[in-house]
Amino acid sequence: NYSEYFIKKASDLQLIEAVLDCYENYKALKKGSIDRDRIPVKKN
């Protein structure tokens, strides 16, 4: 749901971030939780 202005004027990095954000939202909805910003804990 991005504006046509954003799609035409955004840099490559901004477009990639927008797509990744959409994908993170999709994964969260599918899984039922959000793992984004979570720090992985190593198990030794």
PDB file of N, H, CA, C and O in Angstrom:
ATOM      1  N   ASN A   1       0.819  -1.185   0.000  1.00  0.00           N
ATOM      2  CA  ASN A   1       0.000   0.000   0.000  1.00  0.00           C
ATOM      3  C   ASN A   1       0.868   1.256   0.000  1.00  0.00           C
ATOM      4  O   ASN A   1       0.669   2.149   0.823  1.00  0.00           O
ATOM      5  N   TYR A   2       1.809   1.324  -0.901  1.00  0.00           N
ATOM      6  H   TYR A   2       1.971   0.599  -1.570  1.00  0.00           H
ATOM      7  CA  TYR A   2       2.678   2.493  -0.998  1.00  0.00           C
ATOM      8  C   TYR A   2       2.184   3.400  -2.110  1.00  0.00           C
ATOM      9  O   TYR A   2       1.642   2.934  -3.112  1.00  0.00           O
ATOM     10  N   SER A   3       2.377   4.699  -1.926  1.00  0.00           N
ATOM     11  H   SER A   3       2.817   5.078  -1.112  1.00  0.00           H
ATOM     12  CA  SER A   3       1.909   5.660  -2.923  1.00  0.00           C
ATOM     13  C   SER A   3       2.724   5.542  -4.206  1.00  0.00           C
ATOM     14  O   SER A   3       3.862   5.074  -4.202  1.00  0.00           O
ATOM     15  N   GLU A   4       2.120   5.972  -5.283  1.00  0.00           N
ATOM     16  H   GLU A   4       1.195   6.353  -5.286  1.00  0.00           H
ATOM     17  CA  GLU A   4       2.811   5.955  -6.567  1.00  0.00           C
ATOM     18  C   GLU A   4       4.035   6.868  -6.522  1.00  0.00           C
ATOM     19  O   GLU A   4       5.056   6.573  -7.144  1.00  0.00           O
ATOM     20  N   TYR A   5       3.933   7.978  -5.783  1.00  0.00           N
ATOM     21  H   TYR A   5       3.104   8.217  -5.278  1.00  0.00           H
ATOM     22  CA  TYR A   5       5.065   8.894  -5.624  1.00  0.00           C
ATOM     23  C   TYR A   5       6.241   8.172  -4.972  1.00  0.00           C
ATOM     24  O   TYR A   5       7.378   8.296  -5.425  1.00  0.00           O
ATOM     25  N   PHE A   6       5.963   7.414  -3.900  1.00  0.00           N
ATOM     26  H   PHE A   6       5.039   7.314  -3.532  1.00  0.00           H
ATOM     27  CA  PHE A   6       7.031   6.674  -3.215  1.00  0.00           C
ATOM     28  C   PHE A   6       7.675   5.676  -4.169  1.00  0.00           C
ATOM     29  O   PHE A   6       8.900   5.574  -4.237  1.00  0.00           O
ATOM     30  N   ILE A   7       6.858   4.951  -4.896  1.00  0.00           N
ATOM     31  H   ILE A   7       5.863   5.034  -4.841  1.00  0.00           H
ATOM     32  CA  ILE A   7       7.380   3.927  -5.802  1.00  0.00           C
ATOM     33  C   ILE A   7       8.264   4.551  -6.881  1.00  0.00           C
ATOM     34  O   ILE A   7       9.276   3.964  -7.265  1.00  0.00           O
ATOM     35  N   LYS A   8       7.892   5.732  -7.372  1.00  0.00           N
ATOM     36  H   LYS A   8       7.070   6.209  -7.060  1.00  0.00           H
ATOM     37  CA  LYS A   8       8.672   6.386  -8.429  1.00  0.00           C
ATOM     38  C   LYS A   8       9.920   7.082  -7.897  1.00  0.00           C
ATOM     39  O   LYS A   8      10.935   7.129  -8.591  1.00  0.00           O
ATOM     40  N   LYS A   9       9.866   7.626  -6.677  1.00  0.00           N
ATOM     41  H   LYS A   9       9.041   7.589  -6.113  1.00  0.00           H
ATOM     42  CA  LYS A   9      10.947   8.474  -6.176  1.00  0.00           C
ATOM     43  C   LYS A   9      11.866   7.805  -5.157  1.00  0.00           C
ATOM     44  O   LYS A   9      12.935   8.340  -4.863  1.00  0.00           O
ATOM     45  N   ALA A  10      11.486   6.667  -4.619  1.00  0.00           N
ATOM     46  H   ALA A  10      10.618   6.232  -4.858  1.00  0.00           H
ATOM     47  CA  ALA A  10      12.278   6.031  -3.565  1.00  0.00           C
ATOM     48  C   ALA A  10      13.588   5.475  -4.124  1.00  0.00           C
ATOM     49  O   ALA A  10      13.667   5.071  -5.284  1.00  0.00           O
ATOM     50  N   SER A  11      14.595   5.467  -3.283  1.00  0.00           N
ATOM     51  H   SER A  11      14.531   5.795  -2.340  1.00  0.00           H
ATOM     52  CA  SER A  11      15.873   4.871  -3.675  1.00  0.00           C
ATOM     53  C   SER A  11      15.750   3.350  -3.625  1.00  0.00           C
ATOM     54  O   SER A  11      14.775   2.815  -3.096  1.00  0.00           O
ATOM     55  N   ASP A  12      16.738   2.667  -4.176  1.00  0.00           N
ATOM     56  H   ASP A  12      17.529   3.101  -4.606  1.00  0.00           H
ATOM     57  CA  ASP A  12      16.739   1.206  -4.154  1.00  0.00           C
ATOM     58  C   ASP A  12      16.667   0.682  -2.722  1.00  0.00           C
ATOM     59  O   ASP A  12      15.933  -0.266  -2.441  1.00  0.00           O
ATOM     60  N   LEU A  13      17.422   1.292  -1.825  1.00  0.00           N
ATOM     61  H   LEU A  13      18.018   2.061  -2.053  1.00  0.00           H
ATOM     62  CA  LEU A  13      17.434   0.851  -0.433  1.00  0.00           C
ATOM     63  C   LEU A  13      16.059   1.028   0.209  1.00  0.00           C
ATOM     64  O   LEU A  13      15.604   0.156   0.950  1.00  0.00           O
ATOM     65  N   GLN A  14      15.402   2.141  -0.068  1.00  0.00           N
ATOM     66  H   GLN A  14      15.771   2.849  -0.669  1.00  0.00           H
ATOM     67  CA  GLN A  14      14.065   2.371   0.494  1.00  0.00           C
ATOM     68  C   GLN A  14      13.070   1.331  -0.019  1.00  0.00           C
ATOM     69  O   GLN A  14      12.219   0.860   0.735  1.00  0.00           O
ATOM     70  N   LEU A  15      13.175   0.974  -1.292  1.00  0.00           N
ATOM     71  H   LEU A  15      13.867   1.357  -1.905  1.00  0.00           H
ATOM     72  CA  LEU A  15      12.282  -0.041  -1.853  1.00  0.00           C
ATOM     73  C   LEU A  15      12.545  -1.405  -1.227  1.00  0.00           C
ATOM     74  O   LEU A  15      11.608  -2.133  -0.899  1.00  0.00           O
ATOM     75  N   ILE A  16      13.817  -1.748  -1.062  1.00  0.00           N
ATOM     76  H   ILE A  16      14.578  -1.156  -1.328  1.00  0.00           H
ATOM     77  CA  ILE A  16      14.167  -3.028  -0.442  1.00  0.00           C
ATOM     78  C   ILE A  16      13.643  -3.081   0.988  1.00  0.00           C
ATOM     79  O   ILE A  16      13.081  -4.094   1.405  1.00  0.00           O
ATOM     80  N   GLU A  17      13.822  -1.997   1.742  1.00  0.00           N
ATOM     81  H   GLU A  17      14.278  -1.174   1.403  1.00  0.00           H
ATOM     82  CA  GLU A  17      13.320  -1.953   3.118  1.00  0.00           C
ATOM     83  C   GLU A  17      11.802  -2.091   3.153  1.00  0.00           C
ATOM     84  O   GLU A  17      11.265  -2.759   4.037  1.00  0.00           O
ATOM     85  N   ALA A  18      11.108  -1.475   2.213  1.00  0.00           N
ATOM     86  H   ALA A  18      11.544  -0.933   1.495  1.00  0.00           H
ATOM     87  CA  ALA A  18       9.649  -1.568   2.162  1.00  0.00           C
ATOM     88  C   ALA A  18       9.211  -3.003   1.891  1.00  0.00           C
ATOM     89  O   ALA A  18       8.283  -3.504   2.527  1.00  0.00           O
ATOM     90  N   VAL A  19       9.878  -3.662   0.949  1.00  0.00           N
ATOM     91  H   VAL A  19      10.632  -3.255   0.433  1.00  0.00           H
ATOM     92  CA  VAL A  19       9.547  -5.054   0.630  1.00  0.00           C
ATOM     93  C   VAL A  19       9.844  -5.953   1.824  1.00  0.00           C
ATOM     94  O   VAL A  19       9.039  -6.825   2.154  1.00  0.00           O
ATOM     95  N   LEU A  20      10.989  -5.754   2.477  1.00  0.00           N
ATOM     96  H   LEU A  20      11.642  -5.046   2.209  1.00  0.00           H
ATOM     97  CA  LEU A  20      11.329  -6.563   3.648  1.00  0.00           C
ATOM     98  C   LEU A  20      10.331  -6.355   4.778  1.00  0.00           C
ATOM     99  O   LEU A  20       9.980  -7.305   5.478  1.00  0.00           O
ATOM    100  N   ASP A  21       9.873  -5.128   4.962  1.00  0.00           N
ATOM    101  H   ASP A  21      10.158  -4.356   4.394  1.00  0.00           H
ATOM    102  CA  ASP A  21       8.883  -4.845   5.996  1.00  0.00           C
ATOM    103  C   ASP A  21       7.582  -5.588   5.699  1.00  0.00           C
ATOM    104  O   ASP A  21       6.969  -6.162   6.600  1.00  0.00           O
ATOM    105  N   CYS A  22       7.169  -5.575   4.446  1.00  0.00           N
ATOM    106  H   CYS A  22       7.666  -5.109   3.714  1.00  0.00           H
ATOM    107  CA  CYS A  22       5.960  -6.313   4.057  1.00  0.00           C
ATOM    108  C   CYS A  22       6.143  -7.805   4.305  1.00  0.00           C
ATOM    109  O   CYS A  22       5.231  -8.474   4.791  1.00  0.00           O
ATOM    110  N   TYR A  23       7.319  -8.325   3.972  1.00  0.00           N
ATOM    111  H   TYR A  23       8.060  -7.782   3.577  1.00  0.00           H
ATOM    112  CA  TYR A  23       7.586  -9.746   4.173  1.00  0.00           C
ATOM    113  C   TYR A  23       7.594 -10.099   5.658  1.00  0.00           C
ATOM    114  O   TYR A  23       7.069 -11.143   6.046  1.00  0.00           O
ATOM    115  N   GLU A  24       8.183  -9.242   6.493  1.00  0.00           N
ATOM    116  H   GLU A  24       8.610  -8.394   6.178  1.00  0.00           H
ATOM    117  CA  GLU A  24       8.174  -9.475   7.943  1.00  0.00           C
ATOM    118  C   GLU A  24       6.744  -9.500   8.469  1.00  0.00           C
ATOM    119  O   GLU A  24       6.405 -10.339   9.303  1.00  0.00           O
ATOM    120  N   ASN A  25       5.910  -8.593   7.990  1.00  0.00           N
ATOM    121  H   ASN A  25       6.185  -7.911   7.311  1.00  0.00           H
ATOM    122  CA  ASN A  25       4.502  -8.578   8.400  1.00  0.00           C
ATOM    123  C   ASN A  25       3.798  -9.852   7.961  1.00  0.00           C
ATOM    124  O   ASN A  25       3.010 -10.418   8.718  1.00  0.00           O
ATOM    125  N   TYR A  26       4.074 -10.307   6.744  1.00  0.00           N
ATOM    126  H   TYR A  26       4.714  -9.847   6.128  1.00  0.00           H
ATOM    127  CA  TYR A  26       3.484 -11.543   6.237  1.00  0.00           C
ATOM    128  C   TYR A  26       3.884 -12.729   7.109  1.00  0.00           C
ATOM    129  O   TYR A  26       3.043 -13.543   7.491  1.00  0.00           O
ATOM    130  N   LYS A  27       5.192 -12.818   7.424  1.00  0.00           N
ATOM    131  H   LYS A  27       5.875 -12.156   7.114  1.00  0.00           H
ATOM    132  CA  LYS A  27       5.659 -13.928   8.260  1.00  0.00           C
ATOM    133  C   LYS A  27       5.024 -13.881   9.640  1.00  0.00           C
ATOM    134  O   LYS A  27       4.642 -14.917  10.184  1.00  0.00           O
ATOM    135  N   ALA A  28       4.909 -12.687  10.210  1.00  0.00           N
ATOM    136  H   ALA A  28       5.220 -11.845   9.769  1.00  0.00           H
ATOM    137  CA  ALA A  28       4.322 -12.538  11.547  1.00  0.00           C
ATOM    138  C   ALA A  28       2.856 -12.962  11.540  1.00  0.00           C
ATOM    139  O   ALA A  28       2.396 -13.638  12.460  1.00  0.00           O
ATOM    140  N   LEU A  29       2.130 -12.565  10.508  1.00  0.00           N
ATOM    141  H   LEU A  29       2.504 -12.016   9.761  1.00  0.00           H
ATOM    142  CA  LEU A  29       0.721 -12.955  10.423  1.00  0.00           C
ATOM    143  C   LEU A  29       0.581 -14.463  10.253  1.00  0.00           C
ATOM    144  O   LEU A  29      -0.309 -15.080  10.838  1.00  0.00           O
ATOM    145  N   LYS A  30       1.459 -15.048   9.453  1.00  0.00           N
ATOM    146  H   LYS A  30       2.182 -14.546   8.978  1.00  0.00           H
ATOM    147  CA  LYS A  30       1.403 -16.486   9.209  1.00  0.00           C
ATOM    148  C   LYS A  30       1.787 -17.268  10.465  1.00  0.00           C
ATOM    149  O   LYS A  30       1.167 -18.283  10.781  1.00  0.00           O
ATOM    150  N   LYS A  31       2.799 -16.798  11.172  1.00  0.00           N
ATOM    151  H   LYS A  31       3.302 -15.973  10.916  1.00  0.00           H
ATOM    152  CA  LYS A  31       3.306 -17.489  12.356  1.00  0.00           C
ATOM    153  C   LYS A  31       2.511 -17.126  13.609  1.00  0.00           C
ATOM    154  O   LYS A  31       2.379 -17.942  14.522  1.00  0.00           O
ATOM    155  N   GLY A  32       1.990 -15.921  13.652  1.00  0.00           N
ATOM    156  H   GLY A  32       2.097 -15.259  12.911  1.00  0.00           H
ATOM    157  CA  GLY A  32       1.231 -15.474  14.805  1.00  0.00           C
ATOM    158  C   GLY A  32       2.059 -14.704  15.806  1.00  0.00           C
ATOM    159  O   GLY A  32       1.572 -14.376  16.888  1.00  0.00           O
ATOM    160  N   SER A  33       3.317 -14.407  15.464  1.00  0.00           N
ATOM    161  H   SER A  33       3.712 -14.674  14.585  1.00  0.00           H
ATOM    162  CA  SER A  33       4.169 -13.615  16.352  1.00  0.00           C
ATOM    163  C   SER A  33       5.220 -12.885  15.529  1.00  0.00           C
ATOM    164  O   SER A  33       5.397 -13.144  14.338  1.00  0.00           O
ATOM    165  N   ILE A  34       5.911 -11.968  16.193  1.00  0.00           N
ATOM    166  H   ILE A  34       5.768 -11.757  17.160  1.00  0.00           H
ATOM    167  CA  ILE A  34       6.938 -11.175  15.510  1.00  0.00           C
ATOM    168  C   ILE A  34       8.301 -11.491  16.113  1.00  0.00           C
ATOM    169  O   ILE A  34       8.468 -11.430  17.331  1.00  0.00           O
ATOM    170  N   ASP A  35       9.276 -11.828  15.272  1.00  0.00           N
ATOM    171  H   ASP A  35       9.141 -11.877  14.282  1.00  0.00           H
ATOM    172  CA  ASP A  35      10.631 -12.131  15.729  1.00  0.00           C
ATOM    173  C   ASP A  35      11.615 -11.044  15.337  1.00  0.00           C
ATOM    174  O   ASP A  35      12.809 -11.171  15.608  1.00  0.00           O
ATOM    175  N   ARG A  36      11.147  -9.988  14.712  1.00  0.00           N
ATOM    176  H   ARG A  36      10.177  -9.884  14.493  1.00  0.00           H
ATOM    177  CA  ARG A  36      12.011  -8.943  14.178  1.00  0.00           C
ATOM    178  C   ARG A  36      12.812  -8.289  15.287  1.00  0.00           C
ATOM    179  O   ARG A  36      12.211  -8.596  16.317  1.00  0.00           O
ATOM    180  N   ASP A  37      13.634  -7.706  15.535  1.00  0.00           N
ATOM    181  H   ASP A  37      14.122  -7.456  14.699  1.00  0.00           H
ATOM    182  CA  ASP A  37      14.304  -7.058  16.660  1.00  0.00           C
ATOM    183  C   ASP A  37      14.617  -8.009  17.811  1.00  0.00           C
ATOM    184  O   ASP A  37      15.034  -7.543  18.872  1.00  0.00           O
ATOM    185  N   ARG A  38      14.441  -9.277  17.655  1.00  0.00           N
ATOM    186  H   ARG A  38      14.103  -9.655  16.794  1.00  0.00           H
ATOM    187  CA  ARG A  38      14.756 -10.236  18.714  1.00  0.00           C
ATOM    188  C   ARG A  38      16.226 -10.609  18.602  1.00  0.00           C
ATOM    189  O   ARG A  38      16.717 -10.885  17.508  1.00  0.00           O
ATOM    190  N   ILE A  39      16.920 -10.618  19.712  1.00  0.00           N
ATOM    191  H   ILE A  39      16.521 -10.394  20.601  1.00  0.00           H
ATOM    192  CA  ILE A  39      18.341 -10.964  19.710  1.00  0.00           C
ATOM    193  C   ILE A  39      18.461 -12.476  19.891  1.00  0.00           C
ATOM    194  O   ILE A  39      17.975 -13.022  20.882  1.00  0.00           O
ATOM    195  N   PRO A  40      19.106 -13.155  18.942  1.00  0.00           N
ATOM    196  CA  PRO A  40      19.245 -14.603  19.082  1.00  0.00           C
ATOM    197  C   PRO A  40      20.123 -14.963  20.280  1.00  0.00           C
ATOM    198  O   PRO A  40      21.120 -14.296  20.555  1.00  0.00           O
ATOM    199  N   VAL A  41      19.749 -15.999  20.969  1.00  0.00           N
ATOM    200  H   VAL A  41      18.939 -16.541  20.745  1.00  0.00           H
ATOM    201  CA  VAL A  41      20.504 -16.460  22.129  1.00  0.00           C
ATOM    202  C   VAL A  41      21.196 -17.756  21.750  1.00  0.00           C
ATOM    203  O   VAL A  41      20.550 -18.720  21.339  1.00  0.00           O
ATOM    204  N   LYS A  42      22.531 -17.773  21.893  1.00  0.00           N
ATOM    205  H   LYS A  42      23.055 -16.989  22.227  1.00  0.00           H
ATOM    206  CA  LYS A  42      23.288 -18.982  21.583  1.00  0.00           C
ATOM    207  C   LYS A  42      23.171 -19.966  22.733  1.00  0.00           C
ATOM    208  O   LYS A  42      23.335 -19.611  23.900  1.00  0.00           O
ATOM    209  N   LYS A  43      22.883 -21.206  22.377  1.00  0.00           N
ATOM    210  H   LYS A  43      22.750 -21.495  21.429  1.00  0.00           H
ATOM    211  CA  LYS A  43      22.784 -22.256  23.394  1.00  0.00           C
ATOM    212  C   LYS A  43      24.062 -23.082  23.349  1.00  0.00           C
ATOM    213  O   LYS A  43      24.357 -23.722  22.340  1.00  0.00           O
ATOM    214  N   ASN A  44      24.814 -23.069  24.433  1.00  0.00           N
ATOM    215  H   ASN A  44      24.575 -22.549  25.253  1.00  0.00           H
ATOM    216  CA  ASN A  44      26.072 -23.830  24.491  1.00  0.00           C
ATOM    217  C   ASN A  44      25.957 -24.974  25.453  1.00  0.00           C
ATOM    218  O   ASN A  44      26.915 -25.726  25.634  1.00  0.00           O
TER     219      ASN A  44
END
